Amino acid sequence: MGFYCNNFLTESRKMLCLSAEPKLYLVLLFLCDASAKSWTGNMHPAVGFQPSCNISNLKGCAPSYEDLATAGDLWKCPDGIPSHGTCGYEHCMPGSGDNPQCIGNLTDEQPCCCPKEGCYATPRFNQIIGVCRGDSCACGDMYAPSCAMNGHPDKCDDKCNGTSVRCCFGNNVEELVSFYNSGSRVTLNYLAAFEFDASTKQWIMQAESSFNTDGTFPPYNLTEPYGGIGKDNAWLAPQPGGSSFWGLGYYAAGVPGVGATDDTGSSGAAMFVMSTEEFWGATWYMLNQLTLDRGPEIAYPQQGCAHGNDNCWASGNAGEMDFLEPAWNRFYPNTSSAEGYTQSYSTQWNQIGRCFNGGINSGGFESRNYLLTAPENAPEPIVYVAVVDSVGNYVYRIPAAKAESIWPGISRKTITSKLQHAPSLRPASVNPCREDYCVVFTSNCQAHNVTSARTQECGFNGDQGFCGNWMQQLSDTEQPCVPSDDCIHDVRGGVTMPWCKEMVP
């Protein structure tokens, strides 16, 4: 598959292409080739793991951007320029610093701090799966003296006097090392992305972000070369941008993503479906398509980007919603090991602000916003469905054997291109989700202005501001209330919320 023609090809860029070192030239060749074909989306399965791959820790396994350019599978670096529909396009205040902030300068009349140049994002998102093994997990092979002798056995720091321990963000993670060493267990039947059509109240599959949805190929193991099924059958491959704190990242790049279809409000929504034969010790989350295309961890080559290669996660508040993630960064006695690392959390508070604002129950590793995956050594086919709409973020845990009866069109091996708006059966429980079929719910901010956002207790960074609310550009897809439709609804700032009180404990 060829690369986009570079629309901003200047004379200086032409000279850069002609004068580049051989290794750099391989990347620039595609940036400068005006005859290249249009990019249509591809997980480049034939590229697969690289010869440098260390399978014991999954390091060196993902292809580089140069590898994809050589194979003709590199996508265009997005512009991220201000235009109608981008966050902060109108009436924002210039900030300072590489991660622009307007410290002490924002008011209710001017509540929006401009994002960094090249980080004017739109509400278009996609899913990403992160897997790891050994020291590619969490903070890697980092050690520091234990603080046990200083009265803090759960901490580690160079200023402490204890024995050397594995350390992550100042936390002693020795209790988690066995989970890191076991490595993620993820085998997929298919991945699918859907956008909501409000006129028909249906979910419509986005083909360029969906893979093996007809079950043509065998299940794919994300930690094995070519998925453990051989080059001819492979239908996924890791991307060069990686996944922060996880060894490999799998995501669709160079595609439109899914989300709001109109900036006037109540149009579109996002849904992601992951059918698994096994899923343990891994993460599944949503990022802005701009962030994915620029690289979640490893940046797209600077020379290929006209307006910078910042991934805009922080400097544009482009958005992150974690659907499933075990407590990897600290030992929590009641969560991390009590149930064998099966508690997987939904979290919404990472870099909230500007247009991606937090709701009421933002989750995290000490919250009730979790479900139980199958245990490490007892895999179970489960279909996970994540819905992101104006009300909130719903992560359904659906036993694969019952999927068709719970949500018609969804099955263990295949999924149809159009789906009804919500499951036919109401989930048995919510927050936490500890049964076969249940749901985790993380609310979205319901406010349309900064004053309402404060009174409703929405989450946002006061120095980056409130520039709007992308979630209120999405439709209400009418997901089921739990425990019932006639539940007592939550009230915030005098406004009745569209969720039950039991859904935001």
C-alpha positions in Angstrom: 0.0 0.0 0.0 1.5 3.4 -1.0 1.9 6.5 1.0 -0.1 9.8 0.7 1.4 12.4 -1.6 2.8 15.1 0.7 0.5 18.1 0.2 3.0 20.5 1.8 6.0 19.6 -0.4 8.1 22.8 -0.6 11.4 23.4 -2.4 13.2 23.0 0.9 11.6 19.7 1.5 12.6 18.6 -2.0 16.2 19.5 -1.3 16.0 17.6 2.0 14.8 14.5 0.2 17.6 14.8 -2.4 20.3 15.5 0.2 19.2 13.0 2.9 21.4 10.2 4.3 20.5 6.8 2.8 18.6 5.6 5.9 16.6 8.8 6.2 16.0 8.8 2.5 14.0 5.7 2.8 11.4 7.6 4.9 11.6 10.8 2.9 11.2 8.9 -0.4 7.5 8.4 0.5 7.1 11.9 1.8 8.3 13.3 -1.5 6.7 10.9 -4.0 3.9 12.8 -5.6 2.8 9.8 -7.5 2.2 7.6 -4.4 -1.2 5.9 -3.9 -3.7 7.1 -1.3 -3.5 5.4 2.1 -6.5 3.3 2.9 -5.6 1.7 6.2 -3.5 -1.4 6.8 -2.0 -3.2 9.8 0.9 -4.3 7.5 0.7 -8.0 8.7 3.4 -9.2 6.3 5.9 -6.9 8.0 5.4 -8.7 11.3 8.0 -8.9 14.1 11.4 -7.7 13.2 14.6 -9.8 13.1 15.9 -7.9 16.1 13.0 -9.1 18.2 13.7 -10.4 21.7 10.7 -12.6 22.3 11.6 -12.9 26.0 10.7 -9.3 26.6 9.1 -8.2 23.3 11.8 -5.5 22.8 12.9 -4.7 19.2 9.9 -6.6 17.8 7.8 -3.7 16.3 8.7 -2.4 12.9 10.1 1.2 12.8 8.6 4.0 10.8 11.5 3.5 8.4 10.6 -0.2 7.9 7.0 0.8 7.1 8.2 3.5 4.6 10.4 0.9 2.9 7.4 -1.5 2.6 5.1 1.3 1.4 3.0 1.0 4.5 3.6 4.4 6.2 0.8 6.9 6.5 0.8 10.7 6.3 1.7 12.7 9.5 -1.5 14.6 10.3 -1.4 18.4 10.1 -3.2 19.3 13.4 -3.8 22.8 12.1 -6.5 25.1 13.4 -9.7 24.8 11.3 -13.4 24.7 11.8 -14.3 21.9 14.2 -11.0 21.6 15.9 -10.7 22.2 19.7 -9.6 25.8 20.5 -10.1 27.0 17.0 -12.2 30.0 18.1 -11.5 32.3 21.1 -8.6 30.7 22.8 -5.9 32.4 24.8 -2.2 31.8 23.8 -0.4 29.9 26.5 3.3 29.5 27.4 5.6 26.5 27.4 5.9 23.4 25.3 2.8 22.1 26.9 0.9 25.4 26.7 -0.8 26.6 29.9 -2.4 29.9 30.7 -1.5 29.8 34.4 -3.7 32.2 36.4 -5.1 33.9 33.3 -8.2 32.0 32.4 -11.7 33.4 33.4 -15.3 32.3 32.8 -15.4 34.8 30.0 -12.1 33.4 28.5 -11.8 29.8 29.7 -9.8 28.3 26.9 -6.0 28.1 26.6 -4.8 27.4 23.0 -3.3 24.1 22.3 0.3 23.7 20.9 0.8 24.4 17.2 -0.1 21.3 15.3 -2.3 20.0 18.1 -5.7 21.3 17.1 -7.6 18.0 17.3 -11.1 16.8 16.5 -13.2 14.3 18.4 -12.1 11.3 16.3 -10.8 8.3 18.2 -9.6 4.7 17.8 -8.7 1.7 20.0 -5.2 0.5 20.9 -4.1 -2.7 22.7 -0.8 -2.7 24.7 1.0 -6.0 25.6 4.2 -6.6 27.4 6.5 -9.2 28.9 9.4 -8.9 31.4 11.1 -5.6 31.6 9.0 -4.1 28.7 6.2 -3.9 31.3 5.5 -0.8 33.4 8.7 1.2 34.3 11.0 -1.6 32.9 14.2 -2.7 34.6 14.4 0.2 37.0 15.7 -0.3 40.6 16.1 1.9 43.7 16.7 1.3 47.4 13.7 0.1 49.4 12.3 2.6 51.9 11.3 -0.2 54.3 14.0 0.8 56.8 12.6 4.3 56.6 9.1 3.1 57.6 7.6 2.9 54.1 8.0 -0.7 52.7 5.8 0.1 49.7 8.1 2.9 48.6 11.6 3.1 46.9 13.9 6.0 46.4 17.6 6.8 46.0 17.5 8.6 49.3 16.4 5.5 51.2 18.7 2.9 52.8 17.1 -0.5 52.0 18.0 -3.2 49.5 17.6 -2.6 45.8 14.0 -3.3 44.5 12.1 -2.9 41.3 10.8 0.6 41.4 8.1 2.4 39.4 7.2 6.0 40.1 8.6 5.7 43.6 6.6 2.5 44.3 8.1 -0.8 45.3 6.7 -3.2 42.6 8.5 -6.4 43.6 5.1 -8.0 44.2 4.2 -7.4 40.6 7.3 -8.7 38.9 5.9 -12.2 38.6 3.0 -10.8 36.6 5.4 -8.8 34.4 7.5 -11.9 33.8 4.4 -14.0 32.9 3.7 -11.5 30.2 0.4 -10.5 28.6 -1.9 -13.2 27.3 -3.9 -11.8 24.4 -5.4 -13.9 21.5 -8.0 -12.2 19.3 -10.6 -13.4 17.0 -11.3 -10.0 15.6 -11.2 -6.2 16.2 -13.9 -3.8 15.1 -14.7 -0.1 15.2 -18.1 1.4 14.8 -19.6 4.8 14.4 -23.2 5.6 15.5 -25.8 6.7 12.9 -28.3 8.7 14.8 -30.8 8.7 12.0 -31.2 4.9 12.0 -30.0 4.3 15.6 -27.5 1.8 14.3 -23.8 1.2 14.7 -22.0 1.2 11.3 -18.7 -0.6 11.0 -15.7 1.4 9.9 -13.9 -1.1 7.6 -10.5 0.6 7.7 -10.3 0.2 11.5 -11.7 -3.3 11.6 -9.9 -6.6 11.2 -10.8 -10.2 10.6 -14.5 -9.5 11.3 -15.6 -12.3 9.0 -13.5 -14.9 10.7 -11.5 -15.7 7.6 -8.2 -16.2 9.5 -7.4 -18.0 12.8 -7.1 -16.3 16.1 -4.1 -14.0 16.5 -1.7 -14.1 19.5 -0.4 -10.5 20.0 2.9 -11.7 21.6 3.9 -14.2 19.0 5.6 -13.6 15.6 2.8 -13.4 12.9 0.4 -14.1 15.7 1.5 -17.7 15.9 -0.4 -18.5 12.7 2.3 -17.9 10.1 2.9 -15.0 7.6 0.2 -16.1 5.2 -2.5 -16.0 7.8 -1.4 -13.0 9.8 -3.9 -10.2 10.0 -2.4 -7.8 12.5 1.1 -6.5 13.4 2.4 -4.0 16.0 2.8 -0.4 15.1 6.0 1.6 15.4 4.5 4.2 17.8 4.2 1.6 20.6 2.2 2.0 23.8 3.5 3.8 26.8 4.5 1.4 29.6 3.7 -1.6 27.5 6.1 -3.3 25.1 4.0 -3.4 21.9 1.0 -1.4 20.7 -1.6 -2.5 18.1 -3.8 0.1 16.5 -5.1 1.4 13.2 -3.1 4.4 11.9 -3.7 6.7 8.9 -7.4 6.3 9.1 -10.3 8.7 10.0 -11.2 7.1 13.3 -14.7 7.2 14.8 -16.6 9.7 17.0 -18.5 12.9 16.4 -19.7 13.4 12.8 -20.8 17.0 13.2 -19.6 19.8 15.5 -23.2 21.1 16.0 -24.0 18.4 18.5 -25.6 15.0 19.0 -24.2 13.3 16.0 -22.1 10.1 16.0 -20.5 8.1 18.8 -17.8 5.5 19.0 -17.9 1.8 19.7 -15.0 -0.7 19.8 -15.4 -4.5 19.9 -12.6 -7.0 20.8 -13.4 -10.7 20.6 -10.9 -12.6 22.7 -9.9 -16.2 23.1 -7.9 -15.0 26.1 -7.1 -11.6 27.6 -5.0 -11.1 30.7 -2.3 -8.7 31.9 -2.8 -6.3 29.0 -4.4 -2.9 28.3 -7.2 -1.8 25.9 -7.9 1.8 25.6 -8.9 4.7 23.3 -6.8 7.5 22.0 -7.4 10.4 19.6 -6.6 9.4 16.1 -4.2 12.3 15.9 -2.2 10.9 18.8 -2.1 7.4 17.3 -0.9 8.8 13.9 1.8 10.8 15.6 2.8 7.9 17.8 1.5 7.1 21.4 5.1 6.6 22.7 7.6 6.8 19.8 7.1 9.8 17.6 6.5 9.9 13.9 9.7 11.2 12.1 9.9 14.9 12.6 11.0 15.6 9.0 7.7 14.1 7.8 5.5 16.5 9.8 4.8 20.0 8.6 3.5 21.2 12.0 5.5 19.2 14.4 5.3 15.5 15.6 4.0 16.1 19.1 1.3 13.5 19.7 -0.9 16.1 21.4 -1.8 13.9 24.3 -0.9 16.6 26.8 -0.3 19.7 24.7 -3.7 19.4 23.0 -5.6 17.3 25.5 -6.5 15.1 22.6 -8.0 12.5 24.8 -7.5 9.1 26.4 -10.1 6.7 27.8 -8.7 3.4 29.4 -11.2 0.6 29.0 -9.2 -2.3 30.5 -6.0 -1.9 32.4 -4.6 -3.9 35.4 -3.0 -2.0 38.3 0.6 -2.1 37.0 2.3 0.9 38.5 2.0 0.1 42.2 1.2 -2.9 44.5 -2.4 -2.5 45.7 -3.0 -5.4 48.2 -6.7 -5.5 47.5 -6.4 -5.3 43.7 -3.1 -6.1 42.1 -2.6 -9.6 43.4 -5.7 -10.5 45.4 -7.4 -11.9 42.3 -4.3 -12.8 40.2 -4.1 -9.5 38.2 -7.6 -10.1 36.7 -9.1 -6.8 37.9 -9.0 -4.5 34.9 -9.9 -0.8 35.4 -11.6 1.9 33.4 -9.9 5.3 33.8 -10.8 8.7 32.4 -8.6 11.3 34.2 -5.5 11.2 32.0 -4.8 14.7 30.7 -8.4 15.9 30.8 -9.1 19.5 29.8 -9.8 21.7 26.8 -12.4 19.7 25.0 -11.8 16.3 26.5 -13.3 16.7 29.9 -13.8 14.2 32.8 -17.1 13.1 34.2 -18.1 12.3 37.8 -16.6 8.9 38.5 -13.2 9.0 36.7 -12.1 5.5 37.8 -8.5 4.5 38.4 -6.7 1.6 40.1 -8.4 2.2 43.5 -11.9 2.7 42.2 -14.9 0.4 41.6 -14.7 0.9 37.8 -13.3 -2.5 37.0 -14.2 -5.9 35.6 -12.6 -9.3 36.0 -10.8 -10.8 33.0 -10.3 -14.5 32.8 -7.3 -15.8 34.9 -3.8 -16.2 33.5 -3.9 -19.9 33.2 -7.7 -20.4 32.6 -8.4 -18.6 29.3 -12.1 -17.9 28.5 -13.5 -16.6 25.2 -15.0 -13.2 26.1 -16.2 -10.4 23.8 -15.5 -6.9 25.2 -17.6 -4.0 23.9 -16.7 -0.4 24.6 -19.3 2.3 23.9 -18.4 6.0 24.1 -21.4 8.4 23.8 -22.7 11.6 25.3 -23.7 9.9 28.5 -20.6 8.0 29.3 -18.2 5.1 28.6 -19.6 1.6 28.9 -17.4 -1.5 28.9 -19.4 -4.6 28.5 -18.1 -8.0 29.5 -20.0 -10.6 27.3 -19.3 -14.4 27.4 -18.6 -15.3 23.8 -21.0 -18.3 24.0 -23.9 -15.9 24.9 -22.9 -13.0 22.7 -25.4 -13.4 19.9 -28.4 -13.6 22.3 -27.1 -10.6 24.3 -26.2 -8.3 21.4 -27.5 -9.7 18.0 -24.9 -9.6 15.3 -22.0 -10.1 17.7 -20.5 -13.6 18.0 -17.3 -15.2 19.1 -15.8 -15.5 15.6 -17.6 -12.9 13.5 -19.5 -9.6 13.8 -21.9 -8.0 11.3 -21.3 -4.6 9.7 -24.4 -3.0 11.3 -25.5 -3.5 14.9 -28.5 -2.3 16.9 -27.9 0.6 19.3 -27.6 -1.4 22.5 -27.6 -4.9 23.9 -31.0 -6.7 24.1 -30.3 -7.8 27.7 -29.6 -5.5 30.6 -26.3 -6.2 32.3 -26.6 -8.0 35.7 -24.3 -5.5 37.5 -22.2 -2.4 37.3 -19.1 -1.0 39.0 -17.7 -3.4 39.8 -18.4 -5.9 37.0 -17.8 -9.3 38.6 -20.2 -11.6 36.8 -20.2 -13.3 33.4 -22.3 -10.5 31.8 -22.0 -7.1 33.3 -20.7 -3.6 32.6 -18.3 -0.9 33.8 -19.6 2.7 33.5 -17.5 5.9 33.6 -19.6 9.0 33.1 -19.0 11.8 30.7 -19.3 15.5 31.5 -22.8 16.8 30.7 -21.9 20.6 30.7 -21.8 22.9 27.7 -19.9 25.8 29.4 -17.2 26.2 32.1 -19.7 27.5 34.7 -21.9 24.4 34.4 -18.8 22.2 34.3 -17.7 23.5 37.7 -21.2 23.2 39.3 -21.6 19.6 37.9 -18.1 18.7 39.2 -16.7 17.8 35.7 -13.0 17.2 35.5 -10.6 19.5 33.6 -7.2 21.2 34.0 -7.8 24.8 35.1 -4.6 26.0 33.4 -5.5 24.4 30.0 -9.1 25.3 30.4 -12.5 24.4 29.2 -12.7 25.0 25.4 -15.9 23.1 24.8 -17.1 19.5 25.5 -16.6 16.9 22.8 -18.7 14.4 24.6 -21.8 16.6 24.1 -21.2 16.5 20.4 -21.9 12.8 20.5 -25.3 11.1 20.5 -27.0 9.5 23.4 -27.0 5.9 22.1 -29.5 4.9 24.8 -27.5 2.2 26.6 -29.4 0.5 29.3 -29.5 1.9 32.8 -28.4 -0.3 35.6 -30.1 -1.6 37.7 -33.3 -0.5 35.9 -34.9 2.2 33.8 -36.9 3.5 36.8 -33.8 3.9 39.1 -33.1 7.0 41.1 -30.9 9.3 38.9 -27.9 11.1 40.1 -28.1 14.9 40.5 -25.2 17.3 40.0 -25.3 21.1 40.4 -29.1 20.9 40.4 -29.2 19.0 37.1 -30.5 15.5 36.8 -27.9 13.3 35.2 -28.8 10.6 32.6 -27.4 7.8 34.8 -28.5 5.9 37.9 -26.9 6.8 41.2 -25.8 3.1 41.5 -23.7 3.6 38.3 -21.4 6.2 39.9 -20.6 4.9 43.4 
